[in-house]
Amino acid sequence: MGMAPPGLEYPVDPAAVDAPSAVEFMREALIRIDEADIGVVAELLADKRRALEPWLAAASLARGSAEAVRPILARAFATRRRSDEILVACGAPVLAAAIGDLLHGPGPVDERFRRFDAALPALDAPLRRELAGECLHFHDPQAYWLWARWMWDPATATGALPLVMVEGFDFGGDDDAAVYLRVGTATRNVVAVADELGFARMRANPFVVDVYLAAIYGVYLYTVTRLRMTQEFNRVIPRLPDLVRRLLGVHRPDA
């Protein structure tokens, strides 16, 4: 990942990553998904970014219309099935202004994230933070990161990131804006030790870390369901390449 935006630093501490656990999860993942498919999914995410780029531009968002906002909602995984409902609940001008301020407004990202939260009380907090994370990440993947529930869910204290961080890594914060920074710190730490983990490819493309984390979560999910569910149910869980695509919202990129 690239440099942090001016006025905000993201501390990197390689010791915060539980390297043996990360390597073990990825070894297990690579039995189920090969490196070529990881590259394919990363490119699908890059395609998604190219599709969103004109709609996330300040000039487009300044129009404040449903036509300006709907393409964003339709492509963001957290909102794609609820676009009309969200437009009615929030209003296109309010939603466009909130996204515009999040991406292009003044101040560091946590301040903008906080204003985004306050501007959209009609949306549930998990939906707000996932939409914010997608908008930021696909606007500038070098500077910002995703925050999906499968990465870190504060309600259940589960996700891909705690599986690869040392025990006791603090994901907490006074509000979702502060937690977003902690998610970013964890993500950056994973990239920082990519060479040590033997997965240097994470440095080559800002979307590859998303794919690796989704694969790790998939392995965790298979393990949990194998322990808890029947064999028949396990057979209907998607294969890891398909599951990774679903977690990242690119299993139907043209939908």
C-alpha positions, 0 to 999 in steps of 0.5 A: 500500500502507498503513503498515508494521506497527509496529516495521518500516519498509520503505524506499522509494527510487523511484530503485530502479525502472528506470522506462523498463523498467517502462513498456516492459513495461507498454506491451507488456502493455497490447497483450495485456490491457486495463485493464478486465481488469486490474480484473477480476483485481484484483477476483477477488483481492479475492474470494479475500481475502474467502473466506480472511478467516474462515479466517485469523482467530485464532479459527479457526486456534486450533481447530487442526483439519484443518477449520480449515486445509484451506480455506486450503490449498485456496485458496492457489495454491501448495498447492491441489493438495496439501492432503491431502499437506501435512496428512499431512506437517505435521499440522493442529495444527502447521500451524494454529499456524504460520499463526496465529503468522505472522499474529497472533503477536508481533514484526515480520513477518520474525521471524514469517516465520522462525518459520513456516519453522522450524515446517514443515521437512516442506515444501520452502522454495519452498512454505513461502515462497509459502504464507507470502506468500499467507497474509500478503497475503490476511490484510492486503494493505495491510501485506503482499505476495506472494512467488511464484516468478514475482515473484522466484526466488532459485534462478534470479535471475529474475522480474517484479521484477528486470525493473523494478528497476535493475540491482544491486538487492539481493534477497539476505538471510541467510534467506528471511525477510530476502529476503521483506523485500527482495521487499516493498521492491521491490514498494513501490517499484513502487507508489511510482512508479506515478504516474510510470509512468502507472499510478496505478491501482496506488494504488487497490487493493492487488491491482492491483500483483499483476496488473501484475507478473503481466502483466509476467512474462507479457510476459517469458515470451512473449518467452523462449518465442518465442525458444526454442520452436517456433511450434506450442508458442507457440500453446498458451501461454495468452493474457495475461489467462488467463496472469495469472489462472493466475499469481495462482491465480484462473483457477478461483476456485471450484475 
